[in-house]
Amino acid sequence: MTVSIWRYSHLALAVSSFLFLTLASVTGVILAFQPVIEKSQPYRVDNFNEIKLSESLPVIRETYPGISELTVDANSFVSVKGSDNEGNELSAYIDPHTGKILGKVEKPNEFFQWVTALHRSLFLHLTGRFFIGLTAFLLILIALSGIILVIQRQRGVRRFFTRIVKENFAQYYHVVLGRLMLVPILIIALTGTYISLNSFEIVPATVTPPEVDFDNIKSGPVKDPKTFEIFTNTLLSEVKTIEFPFSEDPEDYYTLKLNDRVVTVNQVTGDILSEKQYPVTVILSKLSLDLHTGKTNAFWAIVLAIASCNILFFIYSGFLMTFRRRANLIKNKFAAKDSRFIILVGSENGSSFLFANAIHHQLIKQGEKSFIGELNSYMVYPEAEYLLIFASTYGLGEAPTNASRFVSLLEKHPQPRPVHYSVLGFGSRAYKDFCKFAFDVDHLLSGHEWAVPLLGVHTVDDKSPGEFNLWAEAWSQKINMPVVTIQPGSLAKDPSRLETFTVTDNVEVNDSGGTFLIRLKLNKRKKVTSGDLLAIYPAGDHRERLYSIGKIREHIQLSVRIHTDGLGSGYLHRLKPGEKIRARVVRNPHFYFPEKKKEVIMISNGTGIAPFLGMIDQNKTKITCHLYCGFRNTISFEMYKEFLVSNQNEGQLGQLHVAFSREDEKQYVSDLITRDADLVSRVLENQGILMICGSLAMQKDVLNLIDTICREKSGKGVSHYQSHDQILTDCY
């Protein structure tokens, strides 16, 4: 076989498993520190490996007559369970020489338990265990194919460990570290695969309890436990657990679970009542678990941590080598450290990259060294003379996701030479925080000595090519280069991809804060679900507006608040029944009604109730639903009241809780949630779902409140439930 075949096989295996392998490796690194931390506890005694049961058990039983079980864990800590002399429950680590209590047995660390569950099953139970087991098996194949690649690269097995030519960092250390960590990685992969086979009982590791002949149990002669032959010949280090007799009746006996067998012992005479060796599969299972976790040896646990880190490095360096071979996938012609022009983009949905790329490509054509990246990749740029920042604003004047770390990075990495900067903001004037993040960035840059403003902050409203071209012209004049422009038609939506909808109703309620309902007739062949979004283009150009859909019967229903000079809301408000509208449906599956859950809490304010109306209407199986909604006043709620009461009567909606913020007794949704904290906690603990739709300000307040409630009630933060897809949000 050729090298390329093995290389492609190696790459294919890595690509197909890298996500699960990354998760397993990261969690493996964390879990490797658990045995190290546990072994640092002061519960191990001197000369532990020399203590015999005949020396220890009589002392322990005399000290604790109510003892029921003794355990020796992987750290050689001895613990006992039962009751003390005062009848109180006992669960403590002891000194096996004297029976003295060394410390209380604490509950397992919740963090390590959480990481262990993620490592074993990805929180997906048997399905997750299957994928993790499959990943471990793929890791065996990856290691074996890697060995073959090294052998072929080194021209034979004998030259496996000879010097490697250093072509580049990724290639060199990928091979060098791969050879050094080959054995630990193979052990991790083999033991992980074997443990998974155990969990699915493909390789059973069960022990049948020993059979005791009660008819032949002797009640004499009575012997001192110190003289029992089994006790004098067995070391405490050979023990896993010992179950003590419940009473002094001869039919109650000792059960010794040792490292290689189970033995039952007559408590009166010391006779062995039964003895059963563990099957090979049980011994291999224990060995696999010990080797995979490192719980029996702190040094080996550290080796496992290093090996897991190396797996992460192999993923990184392997893909890096692949990308270097496939040069056509590299977006930047020049490295950031060599570029004169640095273009950084902060954009939640990536739309600002279109404008940034227009500048970037023009600079490249002019023979300039230009680099484009995200704001979160900000670093020191040794050759930079010009810094262009394209900043969109997300939510309430906040940074988009790919710019969330820019502020801290800016403080951490001052530039070594003066750099001329220009900030261009993208947003919509319909919102009060128009381009706020761009202004924040400009203000931050102005406080640095190395940052020299080239232009004042410019803004682009609704992706306007005209406004962008005004900035481009001014910027081009400053750097004395040709003007870069974008044609208006290049941003328009392809009309052939839009569908036609017919307006059937447009209902407005006076004094409702400018809110109205608009219903559109749905094409029966078009698959739409409540929670999807309707994208409209009110000016017939690139400017897009999105509204949450509530599907009621065969209609799309939108709940809209009119904004002053609002492009989308004004357009929808002017539509009359019978008029046509061109739009498209945007699938939004992360916010669909959970039809397989037993209980759902819906939280909204204002027009955020729209998708919930459709979800309630489609709740034909009558899943228990609780709706919490906030409005300005009773008039604002009136347009929804009849529909909700009707659904309550039909059993599709359970409890309905409404807060009015501008009535005599002002109340907000958060007040209702605080009042029903027990319900919220119970639903989440019972695997229920909580859905939030409305303003980002409301979402932030509600999530903070739920975090407080959950920590008080269950000890878990809101992130726990978010990571388990129990809290779904769709806010704006």
N, C-alpha and C positions, 0 to 999 in steps of 0.2 A: 504493500500500500504506500501511497505517496504521503509526504509530510502534509500537503494541503488537505487531504482527506481527514487526517487526524486533527488538524488545526480547525477545520470546519466542524468536526464532531465535537471537539473541545468547546468551541465557541457556542455551538447550538445547545449543548448541555448547560452551559453557563447562562445563556440568555433565557432559556426556558425555566430556569430555577432561581435566577438571581434575586427576585423579590423575596421569596420565602427563605432563600439562603441568607440574604441580608438580615431579615428579621431574626432568624435563628441564630446568626452569628452575633448580632448586637445583644440580644437577650442572653446568649451564651457567655459573652464577656461579663455582663452584669452578674449572672448567676455564679460565675467562677469565684467571685469574691465572697459569696455566702459562706462556704466552708472555712475560708480564711478568717472571716469575722467570728464565726461560731467557735472556732478552735482557740480564739484569743480569750474566751471566757474562762474564769478561774475555777472550773469545776473538776479538772483532772487531778488525780492524787499521785504522789510519788510511788514508784515501784508497782504501778498498776498491773503490769504484765506478769507479776510474780504472785498476785493474790489468788489464793485458792478458795473455792466455794465453802469448804469446811471451816475456813477462818472467818469468812465474811457473813454467810447466811445466818448462822445462829445469833450473831451479834445484832444483825439488822432485825430479825424476827423478835428478839427479846426487847429491842428498843421500840419497835412498832408492831405490837400484837395484831393490829388491824390491817396489816399490809396485805395487798391482793396481788401486786405485780411489781417486779423489778425489771428495769430495762437498761441495757448498755448500748448507747448510740454510737454512731460512726466516729464521734470525737473521743470515745472512751469515757464519756460522762455517765455516771450511774445515777439513775433516778428511780423513785419509788412512788407507787400510788396506793391509796387505801384510806385509812383513817388513823388519826393520832390517838394518844391516850385519853383525850378529852372528847373524842367522838367527832372531831372536825375533819373535813375532807383534807386529804394530804396528797400533794403532788409537788415533789421537790427533788433537787439534786442533793446527794448525800456523799459523805466520806465512807467508802465501804469498809474501812478499818474500824471506825468507831460508831458509824450510824449518824454522825453529826450532820445537820442540814447545812448545806453550802449555799443554797439559793433556791428561789422559787422557779418552777418550770413555767416560763412565759409562753403566751400564745405565739405561734409562728409569725414572723415579720410579714405584715400585709403587703408591703412593697415587693418583697421577694416572692410571695405567693402569687401576686398579680403577674409578675414577670415570668414566673414558672408556668402559669396557665397560658400566657401568650406564647411561650417557647414550645410548650407541648402540643397545643391545639389551636392557637390563634383565636381562642374563645369560640371556636366552632365545634367543640365536642369531637365526636368520632370523625366527622368530615375533616376537621382541622388536623386531627392526629394522622389521618391518611395522607394529607398533603405534606405534613412535616416528615412522615416516614418516607414518602416518595422522594422528598428533597434530600434526605440522608442517603438514600440509595443512589440518587443522581450524583451526589458528592463523591461517592465511591467511583463512579464512572468518570467523573471529571478528574479525580486524582489519577486514575489509571491511564486515561488518555494523556494527561499531562506528563506522566512518567515516560510514556512512549515518545512524546514530542521531545523531551529532554534527551532521551537515548539517541534519537535520530539526529538531534542537533549536535550532540557531543560525539557522534560517530561511534556508538557502541556502549555496552553496559560497563566495560572496564573504565571508560573515560567519564562515567556518570558524574564524578565529583571533581573532575579536573577544571582548570581555569576557564571562565566564561568571558568572551569578548564583550566589553561594555559599549553597546551601541547607543543606548539612552537609559535614563533613570528607570522608566517603567519596565522596559524589557529586562534589564540587568537584575533588578531586585525581584521581579516576578519569578525568575528562574532560581536565583540564589536562595531566596526565602522558601521557595517551593521545595527545594531539596532538603533544606534544614528542618522544615516543619512537616515533611512528608509523613513520618510515622505518627505523630500526634493527630494529624488531620485524618488519616486513614482510621485510626482508633475511634475518633469522634464519629466518623461516618458509619463504620461497622457496628459500633455499639448502639448508635442512634437507630439504625435499621433494625437491629435485633430487638431493642426495646419496643419498637413499633410493632414488630411481629408478635411480641408478647401481649401487647395491648389488644390486638385483634384475635388473640388465642390461636394464631397460626402455628406458633411454637408455644404450647401451653406451659405455664410455670406454676402450677398449683400443687399444693401439698395436702394429701388426704390425712386427716387426724389419725393418730395411732389408736389401735384397738386394745382395750384393757379388759382382761378376764376378771370381772368382779367376783366371780364365784371362788376364785383361788387366791384372793387377797388375804395375806396373813395379818393377824393382829398382835403378833409377838414373834420373837422376843423384842422388847422395846430397846432401841439403841439411841445413843446420843447422836444428833445430826452431825456433830463434829467428826464422828467416826464412819459416816456413810462413805463407802468406797467410791461411789460416783462423785461425791463432793470433794474427796481428798485427791482424786485424779483429774479433776476439771478446774481449769483456771477461769477466773472471772472474765478475762479477755476473750474467751471462746464463746461467751454467752451473748445471745441477742435479747431474749426475754426469759423470765422465770415467773410462772404463775403459781402462787402459793395456795395451799389448801384453805378452803373456806371454814373448816371446823377441824376438830381433833379426831373425827371419825376416820378409821383406816381407809374407807372408800373414797375419801378426799385425798388427793395426792399432789405432789409437785409435778409441774410440766416444764421441762427445760428445753427451750428452743435454742440449740447451739448453731454454730456456723455451718455444720455439715449434716446434722440430724436432729430429730425430736426424741426426747427421752422422758418417760413418766416414771416417777420414783415414789415408792411407798413411804409415807411420812413417818411411819412407826418403826419399820425394820430397815429401811434404806434399800430394800430390794428394787431392782429395775422391773417395772411392770410391763413395759413395752419399749421398743426402740426401733426407729424407722429412719433410714438414710434418705436425704433429699435426692430426688432425681437429678440427672445431669442438667436438665433444662433450668431447674431452679438455681443451681449453682452458677450456671452461665448467665442467667438473668441478673443475679446479684453482682457478679463480676462486671457485667456490662454497665449496670447502673453506677457502680463505684468508679469505673474508668471514665464513664461519660460525664459524671458530675464532679469528680475529684473530692467527694465528701470525706474520704478516708485519709487523704494526704494533702496537706496545704501546698506543698511544693508542686504536686501534680496539678492541683487546681490552678496554680499560677501558669503552668505550662499550657493548660487548656485555654486560659484567658488569652495568652499570647497567640496560640494557634487560631482562636476565633478572630482576633484582630487581624491576623495574617489572611484569613479568608476574606475579610472585608477589603484588605489591600489588594488581594488577587482579583477581586471583582473590579475594583477601581483600575488597577494597572492593566488588567486584561482588556477591558473596554477601551482604555486609553490607547493601547497598542492597536486595537482594531480601528479606532477612529483615525489614527495616524496613517494606517494603511489605506484607509478610504478617505483620501484628502478631499474628495468632492463633497463630503459632509461637513467640512469646516466652513463656518459662515464668515469668519474674519480672516482676511488675507494677512493682516499684520497682528502681532501680539500687542497686548495692552502696554507693555513696558517699552515698546519701540514706537508707539504711535504719537503723532503730533496732535491729532484731533481725537478726543474721547467723547463718545455719545452714550449717555446713560438714560435708560427709560424706566419710568415707574407707571405701570398700567395694569389694572385689574383684569381686563379681558384681552389685552394685547393689541387693541386697535391703534394705540399711539405708535406702535412699531412701524406702521405703514409710512407715517410722516418721517420718523427717524431714519428709516432705510432710504428714503428719497434723498436725504442729505448725505448719508453714508456712501451710497453708490456714486453720487455726483462727485464727492471728494476723491474717491478711488479713481474715477475717470480722469480727474485733474492731476493725477499722479501723487496725491497726498497719502500719507499713512494715517488711516482712520480705523478706530476700533469702536464697536457697538456692543453694549451689554445692558444688564439690568442694574438698577440703583443698588440692589443688595450685593452686587459684585464690586462695589467701589473699593479702591485700593490706592496705593502710591503709584503714580504714573511719571516715571523719571523724565520722559521726553515730551510730556504734554505741554502744549501752548494754549490750547483752546478746549474748554469743557462745555458741552451742550447737555442740558438736562431737560428732558421731555417728561413732565409730571402731570399725571391725571390725579384727580381727587376722588377718594372713595368714601361713601357714607357721609358722616357729619364732619367734613373737612379733614378726614384722616388719610394716612398714607395707604396706597394700594399694597397688596400682599407682597409683591416683589420689590417693595421699597421700605418695608417695615423696619429694616435694620440700618437704613442709610444714615440716620441721625447719629447713631452711636459710632458707625464706621467713619463718618466725617470727622469726629473728634479724635478718633484713634489714628487716622492716617493723614496727617498734614502733608501737603505737596512740597517738594524740596525747592521749587522755583515758582515765580509768579505765573499764574494761569488765568487767562481771560475767560470768564464764564458768561453764559447766557441761559436764562430759564424761560421755557415756554410751557404755559399751563393749558391743560385740556379739561373741558367740563361743559356744563350747561347753565346758562343764566337763569333758568327756571328755578334753581335752588339757591338758597341764601349763602351757602358756603362755596360759591362758584370759585374754583381754582384755588381754594385756600391752601392746599398742600404746596402748590407752586410758590405762593407768596411766602410760606413758612421756609421753604428751601432757600429762596433768595435771601431771606433775612438771615438765615444761619450762615450762608456763604459770606455775606457781607461782614461778618464778625471775624473772619480769618484774614491775616495779613497777606497770605499768598494769593488770595482770591481777588481778581481785578474785574469789576463789572464791565462787560462789553456793551450790553444793552440793558435797559430796564426790563422788568417782567412783562412779557407779552402773553396774551391769552387767546385761545381758540374756542369759540362757542359752537357746540354741536358739530365738531369735526369739520368746521367750515374751511374749504380749500382757499377761499378768498382771504380769510383772516390769517391762515397759515402762510399764504404767499406774501402778505404784507410783512410779516416777520422775516420770512426768508430773504426778501429783497433788502430789508434794513440790515440784516446780519451779513448778507453777501457783500454789501457796500463796505461794511466795517473791515472785512477780511480781504477785500479787493479781489473777489472771485465772481464768476458768473452766477446769475440768479437761479435758484432752484425752485421750481414750481410744481404744483400738483393740479391736474385738470379736474374740474368738478365732477365730470362723468365717471372718473376712476373710482369714486367712493359710492356711487349709487347702487342700490340693490337691484339685482337682475329681476325685471318685472315678470319674466316667465315663471319665476319660482313663487310668485305670490298667488293667493287664492282670493276668490270673490265671496264676500259675505253680505247678506241682506239684513238691514236693521229692521227689527220687528217692534221694539219698544224703546223709548228713551224717557225714563221717569225721573222727575226731580221733585224734591220735597223742600218747601220753603223753610228758611231758618235752619237749615241742616248743615251749615258750614260749607255750602257750595258743593254738596255731594249729590250724585245722581247715579241711577242704574241704567245701563244700556244693554239690550239683549240682541244677539245676532243669531240668525238662522244657521244651523249647522248642516253641512253636507253629510248625509247619512254614511257615506263611504269614508269620510274622514275620521280617523281615530283620534279622539281628544279625551283627556282625563282632567278632572278637577285638580288644580295644582300646576298644570301646564301654563305657558305664557303666550299671550297674543302680541306679536310684533306688528306695529303699524308704522306707516311712513306718511305722516300728515302733509308734508310739503312736496311729496312726490320725488324726493331726492334721497340722499344718504342718511338723513336724520331719522333715527329709529327710536320708538318709544315702546316699552314693554309693560303689559298689564296682566295681573294674575287672573286665571280663568276659573270660573265656577260653572261646571256643566250641569244644567238643570233640564231634565227631560232631553229634548233634542235641540237645546239652545245653549249658546255661550253667553254667560252673564258676566259683565264687568261692573265693578263698583269703583267710581272715579270721583276724585275731588278736583274741582276747578282751581287751577293756579293762575294768578295774575300773569297775563301774557304767556300762559302755558301753551306750548305748541300742540302737544298731544291732547291734553284735557279740553282745550278750547275747540279743537277739531271734532272730537267725539261729542261734545256738548251741542254742537250745531247740527249734528245729523238728525234727520227726520225719518220716521218709519217708512220703509220702502226704498230708501236710498241704499246704494251699494258702497262697499268699502273693500279695498285691496289690502290684504294682510297675510301673515303666515303664522303658523302655530309652532312654538318652540317647545320641544319636549323637556320636561323638568321632573324626571323620575325620582329624584331624591326627596321630593315633597308630595308623594302620592299618599292616599289614604291607606293605612296599614290594615288590610282586610283579614290578616291572619292573627291579629292580636285581640286580646279579650277586652282591653279597656284603653281609651284614648282621651287625652285632655287637649283641647284646642284653645289657644290664647290669641286674641287679636285686638287691635284698636283701629278705629276708623274703617277705611276701605279695605283693610287687611282681612276683613271677614269674608270677602268674595269667594276665595277657594273653599272655605269651610262650608259655605252654603251648598255648594255642589257636592262636597264630600258627604254632608249629612243627607242630602237627597239620594245619593247612591248607596247609603248604608242599609241595604235591603236585608242583610243578615242580622241587623239590629245589635251591632257591637255597642257596648256601653260607651257613650260619648258624653263628655262634660265640656260645655262651651263657656269660656270666660271672654267677654268682650267689653271694650270701653268706647264710649261716645261722649260728645259734648253735652248733649241733653236728650230728653225723651223724644223730642221731635226727630233728632238725628237717627234714633233707633226705630222710629215708627215704620219706616219702609221695609224693615226686615222682620218686624215682630210677628205679623200674621203667619208668615212662612215658617218661622221657628216654632211657634206654638203648635201649628198643624203637625209638624214633624215630631214634636214632643208627644202629641196625642197618638201618633202612629207608632211610637216606640223607636224611631230612628234617631232621636235626640233624647238624652237623659236629662241631666241637670243643666239649667241655663242660668248664668250669673252675669248681670249687666252692671257696669259702673258708669256714672255720669259725672264728668269733671267740672261742669258748669251749672249744676243744680245747686239748691240751697245747701245740701249736705254733700260737699265735694268728695268724690271718691274716684280712685283710679284702679286699673286692673291689678296693680301690685298689692293694693289693699285687700282685694278679694283672694289673691294667692296667699297672702299672709294669714288670712282668716282660715283658709282651708289647707294649711301646711301639712296636716296629717294625711289628707287625701292625696296630695301631690307626691309625698314621700312613699305612700303605700303603692300607688300606681307604678311608680318607677321601680320600686323594689320587686314588684310582681311582674316585671318584664313588660309593663305597659309603655305607651308612647306619648310623648308630649310634643305638640306642634305649635310653632309660633309664627304668626304672619302679621306684618304691620310695619311700623317705623323702626329704624335702627336704634333710636333712643329708647323706645319701649323694650326692644329685644335686649339691650344692654342691661336695663334696670331689672327685667324679669330674670335673666340668667344669673345676675348677681344675687338676687333674692333666692332663687332656687338653689344656688350653690350653698348659701347659708343654711337653708332648710335641710338640704340633704346631708350636710356635714353634721348638723345637730341630731338628725333622726337616724341616719344610717352610717355616719362616719365616712361617707364617700363624697367627693366633690362632683360638681356638674360635669367635669371633663370625663369622669368615669362613664356616665350615661351617654355623653356625646360619642365617646369612642365605641360604644356598643349600639350606636344608631337608635337610641331611645329618645333623643331630643333632636327634632327636625326644625329647621328655621328657613324662612323665605321672606326676608325683610329688605327694606329699601330706605 
